[in-house]
């Protein structure tokens, strides 16, 4: 629906040009280039004007995104007045183009609108504003084709209207939004439950001398617990317009929890490095305290810097269908900050942890080659692969799939990524349970050997 509030302050007239030629290209010098085809010029004229070959006026306006509000058709039918966040528009503005006196539509030779991409955004889709009979409107893509030319967005459309480019990650199809959402919500709920259970078991069984690896696992589980809680809260509150400050706080919290999870995942890899590579002389004074300062301090410093730059707010995922579907989230609304602090940081962590897994495989192969008995070797191989699978989850290997959600296999990778990462809390709980049972078994065997040794000593004393 169009909302005209203070139109003189939010509308910029880019140009008015008289055209009397077969084709026309207009550079507005405001970041937009309009290329009008001959067919569009002929269609915009009346029959008398076509015969006289008169001039045609090309008018371009730049309108604020505040003029446009998306109203979902499902909400209107049900009578709900739910608020959804606006899509993120390129330049936070909409380009309106008028030509001549006749309506221009169903062109075989489309008009081209070039949106200069000064922010170097990679994900964008061309849309136009479709006004319904009941006075509501929505962004649609039919009749428009999006191409990237030297980093700029080029919209080839078979009609003239209000045009914009939505800068958002695009989910492939609307039919996949609901199952992916349910997978995320159910997986997050399970991860929350099992991480809480793991922390409770750890606190109930905590000893004075506890293995560092177990404490690190618990810290990672704590960050995962906070991550899933903040994710669900971010999704829940992001659709409300009247609580922007709350959404900004939730975006900051979600970013902090995600960075904490990445950091503790890297600490898992660092601890594995000490056990596999250094082996001896690995004593570090106040080791756990220093790890905690890094694990929770690095994310805190990062989000403080980002909050000063005011990069948190509502973020929307847009689907390219006639009936636009918008999924809002309280997150980072500046793409370069997201790339650096999330994608770049995750890439470095995964690179380091994958190297550690490679070192682990080499160690496993050397130990296996030294085993002489075939039966014991098969048992050892089974245990090694189970350990490798558990460590892969702890080291965050499923996060690598985040880099494969683009391209021809993006949809299957997106489903696998959603399933594995939403259930990461459950997987770490199973790994923690395995370590706990193994420690109890070793403790039982050790105590049994001690009792047997004392019995043998008493027998020897009695015989003597």
SULWORA-V194441 format. One record per helix or strand. SS is the DSSP state (h for helix, s for strand). FROM is the first residue (numbers start at 0). TO is the last residue. If there is no record, write none. Layout:
SS:FROM:TO, SS:FROM:TO
This chain:
s:1:1, h:6:9, s:10:18, s:23:26, s:31:35, h:37:43, h:46:51, s:55:63, h:64:66, s:67:67, h:72:77, s:88:88, h:89:91, s:92:98, s:110:114, s:124:130, s:136:139, s:143:148, s:151:156, s:161:165, s:169:169, h:174:204, h:211:236, h:240:277, h:286:307, s:311:318, s:324:331, h:334:368, h:373:393, h:396:403, h:409:421, h:423:462
